[in-house]
Amino acid sequence: MRVRDGPAACCSVAKGARSFSVNQEALQAALSEVGEDARSPTAVRRRLEVLETVLEKSIRLPARLPVVGDRVGLDAVLGFIPVIGDIIGGLLGSYLIWEARNLGMSKFQLARMAANTGFDTVIGFVPLVGDVIDIGFKSNSRNMRIIRKYLDKHHPETGIIEADPV
């Protein structure tokens, strides 16, 4: 079975078989319709910035707390679900490391990021105390800082210019 129209034209799956092949020309054409290559450093940076925001800053608290500030994210909320929540949070944080590897970051940087995510995940297993430390540690923000530094140095075109509204 082969689909020939639209963005799905890039893929083919043999009927009854488990093989999956990708037509690179059709894939690039579909990606160009989106506006940029999804594997470009700029697209990766945008994805990771959004993921970091969701994991670390997406929920506004009614009051400002000393260590946390006025925002927490999905990672902190998942941490309150015993064991499985911390594992899910660790897997989501591992996506940052995977994208960093695809960007070509050094093994030392990847190891630092893995240590941040690993510490955040393991400390989250400790009931209550681990959750409090987990909220304050923000491993995904630390990892994003490492990625931003790398991208600013090696791919300056990915930089995001922030300005105050007029």
C-alpha beads as a LAMMPS data file, in Angstrom:
LAMMPS data file: protein, C-alpha beads

166 atoms
165 bonds

1 atom types
1 bond types

-500.0 500.0 xlo xhi
-500.0 500.0 ylo yhi
-500.0 500.0 zlo zhi

Masses

1 110.0

Atoms # bond

1 1 1 0.000 0.000 0.000
2 1 1 1.436 3.378 -0.961
3 1 1 -0.008 6.820 -0.318
4 1 1 0.895 9.360 -3.001
5 1 1 -0.683 12.692 -1.992
6 1 1 0.063 15.116 0.846
7 1 1 2.733 14.935 3.534
8 1 1 2.081 11.207 3.953
9 1 1 3.576 10.668 0.471
10 1 1 6.982 10.281 2.097
11 1 1 6.235 6.919 3.675
12 1 1 5.395 3.464 2.432
13 1 1 4.467 0.350 4.331
14 1 1 4.282 -3.063 2.688
15 1 1 0.896 -4.651 3.298
16 1 1 1.157 -7.432 5.860
17 1 1 4.866 -6.752 6.398
18 1 1 6.721 -4.958 9.163
19 1 1 9.041 -2.961 6.912
20 1 1 8.802 0.808 6.754
21 1 1 10.684 2.954 4.266
22 1 1 10.927 6.700 3.915
23 1 1 11.171 8.550 0.626
24 1 1 13.716 11.235 1.522
25 1 1 12.679 13.622 -1.283
26 1 1 9.019 13.537 -0.241
27 1 1 10.017 13.910 3.411
28 1 1 12.115 16.998 2.658
29 1 1 9.271 18.440 0.558
30 1 1 6.821 17.913 3.420
31 1 1 9.260 19.467 5.896
32 1 1 9.821 22.468 3.621
33 1 1 6.071 23.080 3.665
34 1 1 6.329 23.411 7.438
35 1 1 8.868 26.187 6.937
36 1 1 12.145 24.672 8.102
37 1 1 13.930 21.387 8.493
38 1 1 12.741 19.755 11.720
39 1 1 16.295 18.565 12.366
40 1 1 17.867 22.014 12.038
41 1 1 19.435 23.491 15.182
42 1 1 16.843 26.293 15.133
43 1 1 13.920 23.844 15.115
44 1 1 15.566 21.730 17.818
45 1 1 16.095 24.802 19.996
46 1 1 12.452 25.831 19.644
47 1 1 11.228 22.332 20.560
48 1 1 13.505 22.101 23.568
49 1 1 12.593 25.595 24.804
50 1 1 8.911 24.600 24.733
51 1 1 9.622 21.277 26.468
52 1 1 11.630 23.022 29.192
53 1 1 8.815 25.497 29.756
54 1 1 6.250 22.695 30.051
55 1 1 8.422 20.621 32.385
56 1 1 9.650 23.450 34.634
57 1 1 7.468 26.588 34.391
58 1 1 4.019 25.789 33.041
59 1 1 1.912 26.048 36.219
60 1 1 1.534 29.347 38.047
61 1 1 1.375 29.135 41.835
62 1 1 -0.928 31.411 43.848
63 1 1 2.016 32.688 45.932
64 1 1 5.746 33.075 45.387
65 1 1 7.766 30.453 47.275
66 1 1 11.395 31.079 48.340
67 1 1 13.187 28.324 46.374
68 1 1 10.614 27.620 43.666
69 1 1 9.417 31.075 42.678
70 1 1 5.909 31.491 41.350
71 1 1 5.948 28.681 38.756
72 1 1 6.369 24.902 38.697
73 1 1 6.058 22.485 35.825
74 1 1 4.813 19.099 34.809
75 1 1 7.986 17.467 36.180
76 1 1 7.157 18.662 39.712
77 1 1 3.529 17.548 39.430
78 1 1 4.526 14.116 38.098
79 1 1 6.935 13.801 41.028
80 1 1 4.006 13.529 43.433
81 1 1 2.929 10.266 41.773
82 1 1 5.014 7.625 43.563
83 1 1 7.767 5.991 41.473
84 1 1 6.006 5.989 38.078
85 1 1 5.721 9.795 38.041
86 1 1 9.453 10.174 38.629
87 1 1 10.210 7.631 35.910
88 1 1 7.982 9.488 33.430
89 1 1 9.629 12.787 34.381
90 1 1 13.058 11.211 33.867
91 1 1 12.060 9.896 30.449
92 1 1 10.773 13.316 29.407
93 1 1 14.033 14.866 30.619
94 1 1 15.983 12.239 28.668
95 1 1 14.515 13.629 25.451
96 1 1 16.610 16.773 26.017
97 1 1 19.723 14.600 26.225
98 1 1 18.775 12.686 23.083
99 1 1 18.324 15.919 21.112
100 1 1 21.632 17.227 22.525
101 1 1 23.351 14.084 21.254
102 1 1 21.804 14.627 17.819
103 1 1 23.172 18.187 17.847
104 1 1 26.677 16.772 18.276
105 1 1 27.356 17.916 21.813
106 1 1 30.408 16.484 23.591
107 1 1 30.279 13.370 25.754
108 1 1 31.232 15.491 28.768
109 1 1 28.217 17.768 28.241
110 1 1 25.950 14.757 27.713
111 1 1 27.317 13.161 30.894
112 1 1 26.595 16.345 32.885
113 1 1 23.063 16.401 31.517
114 1 1 22.573 12.703 32.296
115 1 1 23.821 13.306 35.846
116 1 1 21.337 16.174 36.284
117 1 1 18.428 14.079 35.008
118 1 1 19.543 10.997 36.936
119 1 1 19.867 12.904 40.212
120 1 1 16.470 14.529 39.689
121 1 1 14.864 11.140 38.975
122 1 1 16.519 9.185 41.792
123 1 1 15.994 11.867 44.470
124 1 1 12.325 11.977 43.449
125 1 1 11.915 8.393 44.652
126 1 1 12.283 9.582 48.263
127 1 1 8.781 10.385 49.550
128 1 1 8.005 14.070 50.272
129 1 1 11.605 15.201 50.895
130 1 1 12.556 14.044 47.406
131 1 1 9.578 15.872 45.932
132 1 1 10.607 19.140 47.604
133 1 1 14.202 18.781 46.373
134 1 1 12.888 17.780 42.948
135 1 1 10.867 21.003 42.724
136 1 1 13.876 23.160 43.615
137 1 1 16.548 21.355 41.567
138 1 1 15.002 21.849 38.062
139 1 1 17.270 19.513 36.108
140 1 1 15.622 20.343 32.787
141 1 1 16.418 24.038 33.189
142 1 1 20.023 23.141 34.043
143 1 1 20.229 20.920 30.970
144 1 1 18.665 23.594 28.788
145 1 1 21.303 26.060 30.017
146 1 1 24.012 23.645 28.795
147 1 1 22.263 23.274 25.424
148 1 1 21.777 27.050 25.037
149 1 1 25.461 27.668 25.728
150 1 1 26.414 25.076 23.096
151 1 1 23.970 26.433 20.506
152 1 1 25.012 30.046 21.109
153 1 1 28.643 29.072 20.499
154 1 1 28.290 26.600 17.615
155 1 1 25.008 27.706 15.987
156 1 1 24.612 31.454 16.692
157 1 1 21.826 31.717 14.094
158 1 1 19.564 29.850 16.532
159 1 1 19.712 32.660 19.090
160 1 1 16.463 34.041 20.370
161 1 1 16.268 37.799 20.746
162 1 1 14.001 38.834 23.571
163 1 1 12.716 42.363 23.876
164 1 1 10.456 44.136 26.290
165 1 1 7.070 45.061 24.825
166 1 1 6.719 48.693 23.900

Bonds

1 1 1 2
2 1 2 3
3 1 3 4
4 1 4 5
5 1 5 6
6 1 6 7
7 1 7 8
8 1 8 9
9 1 9 10
10 1 10 11
11 1 11 12
12 1 12 13
13 1 13 14
14 1 14 15
15 1 15 16
16 1 16 17
17 1 17 18
18 1 18 19
19 1 19 20
20 1 20 21
21 1 21 22
22 1 22 23
23 1 23 24
24 1 24 25
25 1 25 26
26 1 26 27
27 1 27 28
28 1 28 29
29 1 29 30
30 1 30 31
31 1 31 32
32 1 32 33
33 1 33 34
34 1 34 35
35 1 35 36
36 1 36 37
37 1 37 38
38 1 38 39
39 1 39 40
40 1 40 41
41 1 41 42
42 1 42 43
43 1 43 44
44 1 44 45
45 1 45 46
46 1 46 47
47 1 47 48
48 1 48 49
49 1 49 50
50 1 50 51
51 1 51 52
52 1 52 53
53 1 53 54
54 1 54 55
55 1 55 56
56 1 56 57
57 1 57 58
58 1 58 59
59 1 59 60
60 1 60 61
61 1 61 62
62 1 62 63
63 1 63 64
64 1 64 65
65 1 65 66
66 1 66 67
67 1 67 68
68 1 68 69
69 1 69 70
70 1 70 71
71 1 71 72
72 1 72 73
73 1 73 74
74 1 74 75
75 1 75 76
76 1 76 77
77 1 77 78
78 1 78 79
79 1 79 80
80 1 80 81
81 1 81 82
82 1 82 83
83 1 83 84
84 1 84 85
85 1 85 86
86 1 86 87
87 1 87 88
88 1 88 89
89 1 89 90
90 1 90 91
91 1 91 92
92 1 92 93
93 1 93 94
94 1 94 95
95 1 95 96
96 1 96 97
97 1 97 98
98 1 98 99
99 1 99 100
100 1 100 101
101 1 101 102
102 1 102 103
103 1 103 104
104 1 104 105
105 1 105 106
106 1 106 107
107 1 107 108
108 1 108 109
109 1 109 110
110 1 110 111
111 1 111 112
112 1 112 113
113 1 113 114
114 1 114 115
115 1 115 116
116 1 116 117
117 1 117 118
118 1 118 119
119 1 119 120
120 1 120 121
121 1 121 122
122 1 122 123
123 1 123 124
124 1 124 125
125 1 125 126
126 1 126 127
127 1 127 128
128 1 128 129
129 1 129 130
130 1 130 131
131 1 131 132
132 1 132 133
133 1 133 134
134 1 134 135
135 1 135 136
136 1 136 137
137 1 137 138
138 1 138 139
139 1 139 140
140 1 140 141
141 1 141 142
142 1 142 143
143 1 143 144
144 1 144 145
145 1 145 146
146 1 146 147
147 1 147 148
148 1 148 149
149 1 149 150
150 1 150 151
151 1 151 152
152 1 152 153
153 1 153 154
154 1 154 155
155 1 155 156
156 1 156 157
157 1 157 158
158 1 158 159
159 1 159 160
160 1 160 161
161 1 161 162
162 1 162 163
163 1 163 164
164 1 164 165
165 1 165 166
